[in-house]
Amino acid sequence: MSQGKDRAKAVCILGMHRSGTSAITRAVNLLGVFLGEEKDIMSPLEDNPLGFWERDDVVDLHERILSHFKRPWDTPLSLPDGWHLSEEAGPFRNELLTLVKNNFSGKKLWGWKDPRTCLTLELWKDVLRELDIELACLFAVRNPLDVARSLEKRDGFSRDKAFGIWFNYNVAALKATSGLPRVFISYDRFLEDWETELKRCAAGLGVPWPGDDTPLKEEMKTFIRPGLRHSKSGVRELEEANSPEPVIELYELLTDFLNGSVKTEMPDEKVDGLAEEFSSYARFFREDMGGGRCKKTANWTRKTAELRHF
C-alpha cells in the first residue's frame, strides 16, 4: 500500500440537494481538485446558471443504482442494509471501478459531487479502498427549512416531504462518513465569508492553499453572489415552523459538528439512534415508494432538466 504523498486523494462533496454543494464544489475545484474534463461535466441550467459541477456519468450511475433498489432521488427511505455488498450491486461496483480508473488514474487530487452520493457512498468507499485511494469528505450543511422552501418553490414538494428527504440524505451521509476524514461546512457561513471557510476546509481536508491566491480571489468574486441564497433560517425558525422533532434534533447535531463540539473522527451513537428510529417508521411507507413509481421517476430525472439539483 502506498503511503504519504505518493497516495492519490479523492475529495467527496456531500450534502442534500439545494444545500449549496454546487458553489462549494466549484470553490474546491478552484483549489486544484480535479473534477473531470469539460465534456464530462453537466452543463449549467436555468435554475443553476453557475453550474452544478457534477459529472454526467456519476449522476447517471447513481440514478440507476437507486432505481434498481426501488428508490427515486427524492426518497425518504434508506437503502437496504449491506446493499453495496450484495450480488446485485456487483455490476454497479464494477462500473464505478472502471469509471474511476478511466477518468482519474494518475490524478493525485481529484473529487466528485452529486447529492445522491449521500445514499451511495458505501459503494464508493469499497471501490476507493480497493484502488488504495485516500478519501476525505466535505459535508455541506443547510437548514432543512431553507432546503424545504427551495424544493417547494422549484418542485412543488410539500414541506413534510422535503423534511423526509433531507433527513434521509443527511443521516445516511453521517453514518457513511463515520471514521473518515471529514470537514463540515455551513452554506450560510460560506456565502458570508468564503475565504475563511474555504481555508478551514482546505486545511481539514489536506488540500494545499495556493501560494498566490490572487487568481482564486478574483474568480470567487464573480462566483459567490448574494442571489445564490434566497432563504436563511436558524433553529428558532425551524422550531416555529412546527418541524418534526427528529429533523430539529438532527439539524442541531449537524450544527454541533459545524461548531466543532462533536468529535468527527468517532462514530456517534446519536446518529445511529436517529437513523434506526427513522427507518423503523419509514418502512411503513416502503410499498408506497415501490417499483413502478421509482422507475418512472428515474426515467424522468434523466430527461428533465429541472431535476438537476443545486
Protein Blocks (a to p, Z undefined) as FASTA:
>chain_A
ZZhjllccddddeddehilpmmmmmmmmmnopafbdfklpccddfklmnogoiafklmmm
mmmmmmmnopafkbcbdcdehklmpmklmmmmmmmmmmmmmmmgoiabdcdddfklmmmm
mmmmmmmmmnopacddddddddfklmmmmmmmmnopafklmmmmmmmmmmmmmmmmgoia
cddddfklmmmmmmlmmmmmmmmnopacdfblmlmmmmmmmmmcfklpgbdcdfklmmmn
opafklmmmmmmmmmmmnopacfkbccfklmmmmmmmmmmmmmmmmmmmmklmmmmmmmm
mmmmklpcZZ
